[in-house]
Amino acid sequence: MSPFLHGMFLDQIKEQGTYELKEMAPDTFNDQIRALKQSDYLGFNITIPYKVDIMPFLDAIDPQAKAIGAVNTVVIKGGCWTGYNTDGTGYVQSLKYHYPQLFHPSSRLLVLGAGGASRGIVHALNNETCAAITISNRTVEKATTIINSLPPKKDYQAISFSEAEATLDQYDGVINTTSLGMEPNVETQAIHLDRLKRGTVVSDIVYKPFVTALLSEAKSKGANIHHGHEMLVYQAALAFKLWTGYDVDARPVIEAFEMKLKQ
């Protein structure tokens, strides 16, 4: 969907340009990246599974991307490649737009998953709020690793999925960063929400299907829900600004994207 999003951004600023998809096989990745060094692109996004593999090819890395340990956006200026990570910040912008109350210091947030998406989101939350953050994962050690990468100044905790289910009523916001529930495995979810308290914000970064099993269960229990497609738009807008210098309005693009997903 990224060409669609960036096409709308280009229309907003009334500039000509293209955003193209390039598929790279693991055995040709290094050669294709070296070939890109000869291109006249303003930059590019890099996605799974290459967000770490791209880093040795960069001339500079933004401090937040370095702390996260992954890059999703590369800016090219004067032949110099600089890596950034807009995923977590984009997600936090989308969440804050709808639910600013979650960023109050008294809030308690539960993050499900301890992969790359979780790492980016937790680091971005760390920059935006003093709220208590608990990371839950099937392997607790992976959650602990993320906590250990953060400045030791806030209330952090690592727990298992079963512990998260048992203490769910303690949280004001629940954020799923796993791929569970994504097409085609739409019935799967990291935890069940039996103990979810009414009014909790439940967010899922999965956007296909538009309403995941987790969001469906949350809505049935009186939760406020937050859809994953907005993260994709906000992180794209941040990348677009890095490449072009233009601030763009994400909201009309989100509306068009939502209509497209519901077709």
Buried (B, 14 or more C-beta within 10 A) or exposed (E): BBEEBBBBBBEBEEEEEEBEEEEBEEEEBEEEBEEBEEEEEBBBBBEEEBBEBBBEBBEEBBEBBBBBBBBBBBBBEEEEBBBBBBBBBBBBBBBBBBBEEBBEEEBBBBBBBBBBBBBBBBBBBBEBBBBBBBBBBBEBEBBBBBBEBBEEEBEBBBBBBEBBBBBBEBBBBBBBBBBBBBEEEBEEBBBBBEBBBEEBBBBBBBBBBBBBBBBBBBEEBEBBBBBBBBBBBBBBBBBBBBBBEEEBEBEEBBEBBBEEBEE
